Amino acid sequence: MNNKNTGLIATIAAVVLCGCPGLFMCFFGAISTFVSFVPGADINVGGSSDPASATAMGFVFLCLSVIFIAIPVAVGFFMLRKKPEAAIISNDEPLPPAS
């Protein structure tokens, strides 16, 4: 397997294992934050009905989702980028004499 195939497999695995849960966390965090501002909403966050706890949980999930979504982007960038070839330095000068 060459380097492109390995990079593609790593990118797909990162998307499945980090990107999809990151998107779900983003949606859940956005909904949780939105619901905390709705008056009369039935909020239950770990047994607490305080809207501040729903807001905090929503912001935490939104921040975590950004990290989880950034992981597949970084894996794809670093695994699939074209690496510069090592330049071969040609010296036409003679080698110095050994001492």
Chimera marker file (.cmm) of the C-alpha trace (Angstrom):
<marker_set name="trace">
<marker id="1" x="0.000" y="0.000" z="0.000" r="1" g="1" b="0" radius="0.5"/>
<marker id="2" x="1.424" y="3.355" z="-0.925" r="1" g="1" b="0" radius="0.5"/>
<marker id="3" x="1.309" y="6.556" z="1.066" r="1" g="1" b="0" radius="0.5"/>
<marker id="4" x="-1.840" y="7.970" z="-0.608" r="1" g="1" b="0" radius="0.5"/>
<marker id="5" x="-3.879" y="4.858" z="0.246" r="1" g="1" b="0" radius="0.5"/>
<marker id="6" x="-2.734" y="4.974" z="3.865" r="1" g="1" b="0" radius="0.5"/>
<marker id="7" x="-3.588" y="8.674" z="4.035" r="1" g="1" b="0" radius="0.5"/>
<marker id="8" x="-7.025" y="8.091" z="2.555" r="1" g="1" b="0" radius="0.5"/>
<marker id="9" x="-7.789" y="5.251" z="4.982" r="1" g="1" b="0" radius="0.5"/>
<marker id="10" x="-6.606" y="7.367" z="7.934" r="1" g="1" b="0" radius="0.5"/>
<marker id="11" x="-8.750" y="10.291" z="6.785" r="1" g="1" b="0" radius="0.5"/>
<marker id="12" x="-11.869" y="8.138" z="6.380" r="1" g="1" b="0" radius="0.5"/>
<marker id="13" x="-11.303" y="6.553" z="9.793" r="1" g="1" b="0" radius="0.5"/>
<marker id="14" x="-10.867" y="9.991" z="11.385" r="1" g="1" b="0" radius="0.5"/>
<marker id="15" x="-14.065" y="11.239" z="9.754" r="1" g="1" b="0" radius="0.5"/>
<marker id="16" x="-16.051" y="8.243" z="10.970" r="1" g="1" b="0" radius="0.5"/>
<marker id="17" x="-14.562" y="8.189" z="14.480" r="1" g="1" b="0" radius="0.5"/>
<marker id="18" x="-14.259" y="11.949" z="15.120" r="1" g="1" b="0" radius="0.5"/>
<marker id="19" x="-16.108" y="13.931" z="12.464" r="1" g="1" b="0" radius="0.5"/>
<marker id="20" x="-19.530" y="12.300" z="12.765" r="1" g="1" b="0" radius="0.5"/>
<marker id="21" x="-19.613" y="12.411" z="16.593" r="1" g="1" b="0" radius="0.5"/>
<marker id="22" x="-18.384" y="16.005" z="16.364" r="1" g="1" b="0" radius="0.5"/>
<marker id="23" x="-21.309" y="16.959" z="14.136" r="1" g="1" b="0" radius="0.5"/>
<marker id="24" x="-23.784" y="15.231" z="16.457" r="1" g="1" b="0" radius="0.5"/>
<marker id="25" x="-22.259" y="17.040" z="19.451" r="1" g="1" b="0" radius="0.5"/>
<marker id="26" x="-22.519" y="20.323" z="17.560" r="1" g="1" b="0" radius="0.5"/>
<marker id="27" x="-26.233" y="19.791" z="16.875" r="1" g="1" b="0" radius="0.5"/>
<marker id="28" x="-26.899" y="18.672" z="20.454" r="1" g="1" b="0" radius="0.5"/>
<marker id="29" x="-24.972" y="21.619" z="21.898" r="1" g="1" b="0" radius="0.5"/>
<marker id="30" x="-26.804" y="24.093" z="19.680" r="1" g="1" b="0" radius="0.5"/>
<marker id="31" x="-30.194" y="22.631" z="20.609" r="1" g="1" b="0" radius="0.5"/>
<marker id="32" x="-29.308" y="22.568" z="24.310" r="1" g="1" b="0" radius="0.5"/>
<marker id="33" x="-28.167" y="26.183" z="24.207" r="1" g="1" b="0" radius="0.5"/>
<marker id="34" x="-31.270" y="27.248" z="22.288" r="1" g="1" b="0" radius="0.5"/>
<marker id="35" x="-33.646" y="25.414" z="24.639" r="1" g="1" b="0" radius="0.5"/>
<marker id="36" x="-32.068" y="27.062" z="27.680" r="1" g="1" b="0" radius="0.5"/>
<marker id="37" x="-33.383" y="30.423" z="26.439" r="1" g="1" b="0" radius="0.5"/>
<marker id="38" x="-36.948" y="29.217" z="25.792" r="1" g="1" b="0" radius="0.5"/>
<marker id="39" x="-39.232" y="30.262" z="28.656" r="1" g="1" b="0" radius="0.5"/>
<marker id="40" x="-41.112" y="27.392" z="30.275" r="1" g="1" b="0" radius="0.5"/>
<marker id="41" x="-38.986" y="24.679" z="28.657" r="1" g="1" b="0" radius="0.5"/>
<marker id="42" x="-38.675" y="21.358" z="30.502" r="1" g="1" b="0" radius="0.5"/>
<marker id="43" x="-34.925" y="21.251" z="31.192" r="1" g="1" b="0" radius="0.5"/>
<marker id="44" x="-33.262" y="18.301" z="32.901" r="1" g="1" b="0" radius="0.5"/>
<marker id="45" x="-29.478" y="18.348" z="32.945" r="1" g="1" b="0" radius="0.5"/>
<marker id="46" x="-28.225" y="15.814" z="35.441" r="1" g="1" b="0" radius="0.5"/>
<marker id="47" x="-31.249" y="16.341" z="37.649" r="1" g="1" b="0" radius="0.5"/>
<marker id="48" x="-31.011" y="20.124" z="37.497" r="1" g="1" b="0" radius="0.5"/>
<marker id="49" x="-33.715" y="22.262" z="35.919" r="1" g="1" b="0" radius="0.5"/>
<marker id="50" x="-31.552" y="25.392" z="35.908" r="1" g="1" b="0" radius="0.5"/>
<marker id="51" x="-31.267" y="26.986" z="32.435" r="1" g="1" b="0" radius="0.5"/>
<marker id="52" x="-27.676" y="28.014" z="33.211" r="1" g="1" b="0" radius="0.5"/>
<marker id="53" x="-26.647" y="24.356" z="33.405" r="1" g="1" b="0" radius="0.5"/>
<marker id="54" x="-28.205" y="23.704" z="29.987" r="1" g="1" b="0" radius="0.5"/>
<marker id="55" x="-26.386" y="26.722" z="28.572" r="1" g="1" b="0" radius="0.5"/>
<marker id="56" x="-23.073" y="25.593" z="30.034" r="1" g="1" b="0" radius="0.5"/>
<marker id="57" x="-23.548" y="22.072" z="28.725" r="1" g="1" b="0" radius="0.5"/>
<marker id="58" x="-24.437" y="23.441" z="25.291" r="1" g="1" b="0" radius="0.5"/>
<marker id="59" x="-21.339" y="25.634" z="25.135" r="1" g="1" b="0" radius="0.5"/>
<marker id="60" x="-19.108" y="22.776" z="26.302" r="1" g="1" b="0" radius="0.5"/>
<marker id="61" x="-20.510" y="20.486" z="23.597" r="1" g="1" b="0" radius="0.5"/>
<marker id="62" x="-20.076" y="23.206" z="20.980" r="1" g="1" b="0" radius="0.5"/>
<marker id="63" x="-16.421" y="23.691" z="21.946" r="1" g="1" b="0" radius="0.5"/>
<marker id="64" x="-15.754" y="19.945" z="21.975" r="1" g="1" b="0" radius="0.5"/>
<marker id="65" x="-17.441" y="19.570" z="18.608" r="1" g="1" b="0" radius="0.5"/>
<marker id="66" x="-15.083" y="22.139" z="17.076" r="1" g="1" b="0" radius="0.5"/>
<marker id="67" x="-12.126" y="20.065" z="18.278" r="1" g="1" b="0" radius="0.5"/>
<marker id="68" x="-13.674" y="16.820" z="17.047" r="1" g="1" b="0" radius="0.5"/>
<marker id="69" x="-14.431" y="18.328" z="13.629" r="1" g="1" b="0" radius="0.5"/>
<marker id="70" x="-10.924" y="19.801" z="13.343" r="1" g="1" b="0" radius="0.5"/>
<marker id="71" x="-9.241" y="16.413" z="13.845" r="1" g="1" b="0" radius="0.5"/>
<marker id="72" x="-10.315" y="14.883" z="10.477" r="1" g="1" b="0" radius="0.5"/>
<marker id="73" x="-9.462" y="18.145" z="8.705" r="1" g="1" b="0" radius="0.5"/>
<marker id="74" x="-5.952" y="18.077" z="10.173" r="1" g="1" b="0" radius="0.5"/>
<marker id="75" x="-5.507" y="14.352" z="9.447" r="1" g="1" b="0" radius="0.5"/>
<marker id="76" x="-6.631" y="14.855" z="5.860" r="1" g="1" b="0" radius="0.5"/>
<marker id="77" x="-4.344" y="17.845" z="5.388" r="1" g="1" b="0" radius="0.5"/>
<marker id="78" x="-1.230" y="16.211" z="6.808" r="1" g="1" b="0" radius="0.5"/>
<marker id="79" x="-1.779" y="12.771" z="5.265" r="1" g="1" b="0" radius="0.5"/>
<marker id="80" x="-2.854" y="13.808" z="1.760" r="1" g="1" b="0" radius="0.5"/>
<marker id="81" x="-0.636" y="16.817" z="1.115" r="1" g="1" b="0" radius="0.5"/>
<marker id="82" x="2.103" y="16.539" z="-1.434" r="1" g="1" b="0" radius="0.5"/>
<marker id="83" x="5.400" y="16.447" z="0.379" r="1" g="1" b="0" radius="0.5"/>
<marker id="84" x="8.315" y="18.225" z="-1.266" r="1" g="1" b="0" radius="0.5"/>
<marker id="85" x="10.914" y="15.920" z="-2.722" r="1" g="1" b="0" radius="0.5"/>
<marker id="86" x="14.358" y="15.975" z="-1.193" r="1" g="1" b="0" radius="0.5"/>
<marker id="87" x="16.619" y="18.057" z="-3.367" r="1" g="1" b="0" radius="0.5"/>
<marker id="88" x="19.712" y="16.276" z="-4.583" r="1" g="1" b="0" radius="0.5"/>
<marker id="89" x="22.716" y="18.532" z="-4.262" r="1" g="1" b="0" radius="0.5"/>
<marker id="90" x="25.173" y="17.917" z="-7.026" r="1" g="1" b="0" radius="0.5"/>
<marker id="91" x="28.663" y="19.096" z="-6.378" r="1" g="1" b="0" radius="0.5"/>
<marker id="92" x="30.803" y="19.290" z="-9.432" r="1" g="1" b="0" radius="0.5"/>
<marker id="93" x="33.733" y="20.326" z="-7.289" r="1" g="1" b="0" radius="0.5"/>
<marker id="94" x="36.331" y="17.715" z="-6.482" r="1" g="1" b="0" radius="0.5"/>
<marker id="95" x="36.432" y="16.285" z="-2.990" r="1" g="1" b="0" radius="0.5"/>
<marker id="96" x="39.140" y="17.670" z="-0.692" r="1" g="1" b="0" radius="0.5"/>
<marker id="97" x="42.033" y="15.349" z="-0.025" r="1" g="1" b="0" radius="0.5"/>
<marker id="98" x="41.786" y="13.097" z="3.010" r="1" g="1" b="0" radius="0.5"/>
<marker id="99" x="44.156" y="14.029" z="5.793" r="1" g="1" b="0" radius="0.5"/>
<link id1="1" id2="2" r="1" g="1" b="0" radius="0.2"/>
<link id1="2" id2="3" r="1" g="1" b="0" radius="0.2"/>
<link id1="3" id2="4" r="1" g="1" b="0" radius="0.2"/>
<link id1="4" id2="5" r="1" g="1" b="0" radius="0.2"/>
<link id1="5" id2="6" r="1" g="1" b="0" radius="0.2"/>
<link id1="6" id2="7" r="1" g="1" b="0" radius="0.2"/>
<link id1="7" id2="8" r="1" g="1" b="0" radius="0.2"/>
<link id1="8" id2="9" r="1" g="1" b="0" radius="0.2"/>
<link id1="9" id2="10" r="1" g="1" b="0" radius="0.2"/>
<link id1="10" id2="11" r="1" g="1" b="0" radius="0.2"/>
<link id1="11" id2="12" r="1" g="1" b="0" radius="0.2"/>
<link id1="12" id2="13" r="1" g="1" b="0" radius="0.2"/>
<link id1="13" id2="14" r="1" g="1" b="0" radius="0.2"/>
<link id1="14" id2="15" r="1" g="1" b="0" radius="0.2"/>
<link id1="15" id2="16" r="1" g="1" b="0" radius="0.2"/>
<link id1="16" id2="17" r="1" g="1" b="0" radius="0.2"/>
<link id1="17" id2="18" r="1" g="1" b="0" radius="0.2"/>
<link id1="18" id2="19" r="1" g="1" b="0" radius="0.2"/>
<link id1="19" id2="20" r="1" g="1" b="0" radius="0.2"/>
<link id1="20" id2="21" r="1" g="1" b="0" radius="0.2"/>
<link id1="21" id2="22" r="1" g="1" b="0" radius="0.2"/>
<link id1="22" id2="23" r="1" g="1" b="0" radius="0.2"/>
<link id1="23" id2="24" r="1" g="1" b="0" radius="0.2"/>
<link id1="24" id2="25" r="1" g="1" b="0" radius="0.2"/>
<link id1="25" id2="26" r="1" g="1" b="0" radius="0.2"/>
<link id1="26" id2="27" r="1" g="1" b="0" radius="0.2"/>
<link id1="27" id2="28" r="1" g="1" b="0" radius="0.2"/>
<link id1="28" id2="29" r="1" g="1" b="0" radius="0.2"/>
<link id1="29" id2="30" r="1" g="1" b="0" radius="0.2"/>
<link id1="30" id2="31" r="1" g="1" b="0" radius="0.2"/>
<link id1="31" id2="32" r="1" g="1" b="0" radius="0.2"/>
<link id1="32" id2="33" r="1" g="1" b="0" radius="0.2"/>
<link id1="33" id2="34" r="1" g="1" b="0" radius="0.2"/>
<link id1="34" id2="35" r="1" g="1" b="0" radius="0.2"/>
<link id1="35" id2="36" r="1" g="1" b="0" radius="0.2"/>
<link id1="36" id2="37" r="1" g="1" b="0" radius="0.2"/>
<link id1="37" id2="38" r="1" g="1" b="0" radius="0.2"/>
<link id1="38" id2="39" r="1" g="1" b="0" radius="0.2"/>
<link id1="39" id2="40" r="1" g="1" b="0" radius="0.2"/>
<link id1="40" id2="41" r="1" g="1" b="0" radius="0.2"/>
<link id1="41" id2="42" r="1" g="1" b="0" radius="0.2"/>
<link id1="42" id2="43" r="1" g="1" b="0" radius="0.2"/>
<link id1="43" id2="44" r="1" g="1" b="0" radius="0.2"/>
<link id1="44" id2="45" r="1" g="1" b="0" radius="0.2"/>
<link id1="45" id2="46" r="1" g="1" b="0" radius="0.2"/>
<link id1="46" id2="47" r="1" g="1" b="0" radius="0.2"/>
<link id1="47" id2="48" r="1" g="1" b="0" radius="0.2"/>
<link id1="48" id2="49" r="1" g="1" b="0" radius="0.2"/>
<link id1="49" id2="50" r="1" g="1" b="0" radius="0.2"/>
<link id1="50" id2="51" r="1" g="1" b="0" radius="0.2"/>
<link id1="51" id2="52" r="1" g="1" b="0" radius="0.2"/>
<link id1="52" id2="53" r="1" g="1" b="0" radius="0.2"/>
<link id1="53" id2="54" r="1" g="1" b="0" radius="0.2"/>
<link id1="54" id2="55" r="1" g="1" b="0" radius="0.2"/>
<link id1="55" id2="56" r="1" g="1" b="0" radius="0.2"/>
<link id1="56" id2="57" r="1" g="1" b="0" radius="0.2"/>
<link id1="57" id2="58" r="1" g="1" b="0" radius="0.2"/>
<link id1="58" id2="59" r="1" g="1" b="0" radius="0.2"/>
<link id1="59" id2="60" r="1" g="1" b="0" radius="0.2"/>
<link id1="60" id2="61" r="1" g="1" b="0" radius="0.2"/>
<link id1="61" id2="62" r="1" g="1" b="0" radius="0.2"/>
<link id1="62" id2="63" r="1" g="1" b="0" radius="0.2"/>
<link id1="63" id2="64" r="1" g="1" b="0" radius="0.2"/>
<link id1="64" id2="65" r="1" g="1" b="0" radius="0.2"/>
<link id1="65" id2="66" r="1" g="1" b="0" radius="0.2"/>
<link id1="66" id2="67" r="1" g="1" b="0" radius="0.2"/>
<link id1="67" id2="68" r="1" g="1" b="0" radius="0.2"/>
<link id1="68" id2="69" r="1" g="1" b="0" radius="0.2"/>
<link id1="69" id2="70" r="1" g="1" b="0" radius="0.2"/>
<link id1="70" id2="71" r="1" g="1" b="0" radius="0.2"/>
<link id1="71" id2="72" r="1" g="1" b="0" radius="0.2"/>
<link id1="72" id2="73" r="1" g="1" b="0" radius="0.2"/>
<link id1="73" id2="74" r="1" g="1" b="0" radius="0.2"/>
<link id1="74" id2="75" r="1" g="1" b="0" radius="0.2"/>
<link id1="75" id2="76" r="1" g="1" b="0" radius="0.2"/>
<link id1="76" id2="77" r="1" g="1" b="0" radius="0.2"/>
<link id1="77" id2="78" r="1" g="1" b="0" radius="0.2"/>
<link id1="78" id2="79" r="1" g="1" b="0" radius="0.2"/>
<link id1="79" id2="80" r="1" g="1" b="0" radius="0.2"/>
<link id1="80" id2="81" r="1" g="1" b="0" radius="0.2"/>
<link id1="81" id2="82" r="1" g="1" b="0" radius="0.2"/>
<link id1="82" id2="83" r="1" g="1" b="0" radius="0.2"/>
<link id1="83" id2="84" r="1" g="1" b="0" radius="0.2"/>
<link id1="84" id2="85" r="1" g="1" b="0" radius="0.2"/>
<link id1="85" id2="86" r="1" g="1" b="0" radius="0.2"/>
<link id1="86" id2="87" r="1" g="1" b="0" radius="0.2"/>
<link id1="87" id2="88" r="1" g="1" b="0" radius="0.2"/>
<link id1="88" id2="89" r="1" g="1" b="0" radius="0.2"/>
<link id1="89" id2="90" r="1" g="1" b="0" radius="0.2"/>
<link id1="90" id2="91" r="1" g="1" b="0" radius="0.2"/>
<link id1="91" id2="92" r="1" g="1" b="0" radius="0.2"/>
<link id1="92" id2="93" r="1" g="1" b="0" radius="0.2"/>
<link id1="93" id2="94" r="1" g="1" b="0" radius="0.2"/>
<link id1="94" id2="95" r="1" g="1" b="0" radius="0.2"/>
<link id1="95" id2="96" r="1" g="1" b="0" radius="0.2"/>
<link id1="96" id2="97" r="1" g="1" b="0" radius="0.2"/>
<link id1="97" id2="98" r="1" g="1" b="0" radius="0.2"/>
<link id1="98" id2="99" r="1" g="1" b="0" radius="0.2"/>
</marker_set>
